[in-house]
Amino acid sequence: MKFWARTFKDNRMTRDMVIINTEEDTRTHKVFAAIEKIGYDFDIARPIWLDSNISDFKRYSKVRFYQDSFIEEIPFDYLEFSVLEED
């Protein structure tokens, strides 16, 4: 699977990252592993999956995490996480 993570501030992309996961694992485990890597590389806490986030991700394979999904203050407006390529 291939994922794309981007942060936005004032409607401009400030940072992005592509994660490729070739392990034999479930889709859910691959998503959570990618979120973990993003948190480490972007030096941010892992976002909390709210019901609206789960619904958006199931429907569109894309989700936006705003400040309400993070416990700590974030230096951007939102984090967008999407699936680029499925296995």
Buried (B, 14 or more C-beta within 10 A) or exposed (E): BBBBBBBBEEEEEEBEBEBEBEEEBEEEEBBBBBBEBBBEEBEBEBBEBBEEBEEBBEEEBEBBBBEEBBEEEBEBBBBBBBBEEEE
